[in-house]
Amino acid sequence: MSNGSSMSEFFLLAFADTRELQLLHFWLFLGIYLAALLGNALVVTAVACNHHLHTPMYFFLLNLSVIDMGYISTTVPKSMANSLWDTRAISYQGCASQVFFFFILMSAEFYLLTIMAYDRYVAICKPLHYATLLAAWGCGFLTAVLHTANTFSIPFCKGNAVDQFFCEIPQILKLSCSEAYLREAEFIVVSVCVAFGCFVFIVLSYVQIFRAVLRIPSEQGRHKAFSMCLPHLAVVFLLISTGMLTYLKPLSISSPRQDLVVAVLYSVVPPAELKDAVQKLMTRSFFSSNVLPIFFYLSLIM
């Protein structure tokens, strides 16, 4: 296969070679996938059906839940189907679509995390503006278009076996000819630098938040605030650390199994994390509308 125009499909990395382990992978991913969908769907339902939550603040959480459902649905179902039917194939168009939607949703989620950290810092008692949500979606869309167009305009001449369970750009670039991949590689570096800048911004915002929390007179109040904010920071750190490891690591030192584990950490784990917020959301729905916003706003994106 000399180039992308003559390539009709790619072959993804299999999680296991034996039929028993393939089925184990299918059922494990099915459980994670259903838990993530159920958790996020319950958040969407709770926000949509409770009139006390019809504010921009909770509209933000609804957007995040929708992103997470799409985020995990981009990669996991195809991997499960391949394990169930004992195949590795994905069409050329399917691979390009997977890259496009994965980058839209991953970028939008990270930008929303950044916006949320800033909003917590400067406007804890003010509603989130809808324009910031539109900006996050718009930036995610632009990032996805640029990455997808750059990647699939490159000629491929090194086969069609992708060493990953979904169409991940660094693994696709391994199949490119000569130095043609450098254009996309440079854009990846720029994108990662922007993401790291967002991470620094989030950390600085939380430094200010924690300083404010330490001034809370109640020890119980301080404990609740810290327990609600720290999981958000953990998810952000997981995304940025695994993403940088994946996209900045030289292709020559890649290890298929290590790459597989890292990919699961940044593509499957974060969307599933939000299900823990469901119990808090349902519990706090019994509070009065005056008390709910203060505590629930601190617990977004857990």
PyMOL commands that set and color helices and strands:
alter all, ss='L'
color gray80, all
select helices_A, chain A and resi 4-6+19-49+51-53+56-84+92-122+130-151+169-173+182-213+219-248+251-253+256-267+269-273+275-284+292-298
alter helices_A, ss='H'
color red, helices_A
select strands_A, chain A and resi 9-11+89-91
alter strands_A, ss='S'
color yellow, strands_A
deselect
rebuild
show_as cartoon
